[in-house]
Amino acid sequence: MAQVVSYACGMVNSFAWNRAVTFQAGAFRWGEVARFAAVNGVSLAASAVSIGLLSREGWSLVAAKAVVTLGTWSLNFVGSKWWVWRHARGQSSDSVRSV
């Protein structure tokens, strides 16, 4: 339960900062909230399951959390960049194709 509560608090903070600073998303769109929640919901589920599995395999909770956090951070960033804020400045499909 602590994982869910802490993840939800981090999710609200992450939405605000990523939207404003990382992706400079411009005008607010409700679809961003839904897509962001979906990406983070998948990450939360993966996080909870992975920590449980690693704990059962004998990993310490700290080590499991560290490894899983790195993976979910990566998943969240990719999901945010390519799906949640794909319309944001510098995120258009034209700029992606030119890379």
Disulfide bonds with the S-S distance in Angstrom:
none
